[in-house]
Amino acid sequence: MEQLTRRAQTANSLLCVGLDPVGENVEAQLQRVVAETAEYAAGFKPNLAFFLARPDGVALLQRLREWIPQGVPMILDGKFGDIANTAERYAAFAYDVIGADGVTVNPYMGEDAILPFARPGKAVFVLAKTSNKPVHSWQDQELVKGGTVSDFSADVVQTLTHEHPGLGLVVGATNPAALGHLRQRCPELWFLVPGVGAQGGDLAATVQAGCRQSDGLGVLINTSRALWQAAEPGAAARDLTFQINALRAERLSATI
Ligand SMILES: O=C(O)c1cc(=O)[nH]c(=O)n1[C@@H]1O[C@H](COP(=O)(O)O)[C@@H](O)[C@H]1O
């Protein structure tokens, strides 16, 4: 998370460039998107499924690692979630085979599905409230002790950060009220926030609800298809970064 904070500050960006490669000339397009968007990227997030669907997917991820400039975190979005013994193998894949700086994890199997990924210097984003619709009967389920299942996931992760400061949450951009609610519950955690672009998440509401009060950072706003399909991915990333920064400035002036 320190690397992420440093990168967000030096690039003056909260944009996460999602890499979900499909179509023709995937390798050339990946190289192009990375090269054109890198200066605006606070991070890159390749989604593992889009690589595993190709015979050379693992090798392509390894080459992608080489194309991403030093200092820009690469989060491998695998939504991993298995017992500790198996989770350790996934962590070895993500960190040692691919060289990722972080991962996404599905917490359904509990803490031991999460903690093998919490190596020093690595970022682990745990699903709390995902972007898919319609509203989740699972994540929104009220618990007997109060709060929803996604509140519970967020609370557990927040407690774990006392010992494992690399943990954060995944919170979708498609439900700004839920994003604001989890921001209040977890004021200092980093959130990975997908759902802007193809899924229609509201950028202004995302910045307003998601940014930390303390430093205006704390949200990594991901967009994948919107950049992959853009005629000029670099220009699209620049525009999005400028829009996010204008909204951050507005938000800051409103709080002064
Ligand atoms: O963990 C994720 O990244 C994720 C969580 C979530 O709640 N919703 C979500 O869309 N994602 C991922 O974020 C990316 C969104 O892609 P676009 O909708 O094309 O911007 C995909 O790789 C999704 O798998």
The ligand as an ORCA input file, in Angstrom:
! r2SCAN-3c Opt
* xyz 0 1
  O     -12.230     -7.481     -8.459
  C     -12.506     -6.839     -9.485
  O     -11.645     -6.264    -10.120
  C     -13.924     -6.671     -9.830
  C     -14.810     -6.642     -8.775
  C     -16.133     -6.218     -8.984
  O     -16.916     -6.091     -8.063
  N     -16.508     -5.924    -10.259
  C     -15.654     -5.999    -11.322
  O     -16.085     -5.661    -12.431
  N     -14.368     -6.432    -11.135
  C     -13.450     -6.589    -12.296
  O     -13.146     -5.295    -12.816
  C     -13.100     -5.331    -14.252
  C     -14.202     -4.442    -14.779
  O     -14.112     -4.307    -16.165
  P     -14.927     -3.206    -17.004
  O     -16.355     -3.370    -16.630
  O     -14.626     -3.576    -18.416
  O     -14.376     -1.860    -16.628
  C     -13.244     -6.806    -14.635
  O     -11.942     -7.366    -14.722
  C     -13.999     -7.408    -13.474
  O     -13.713     -8.768    -13.283
*
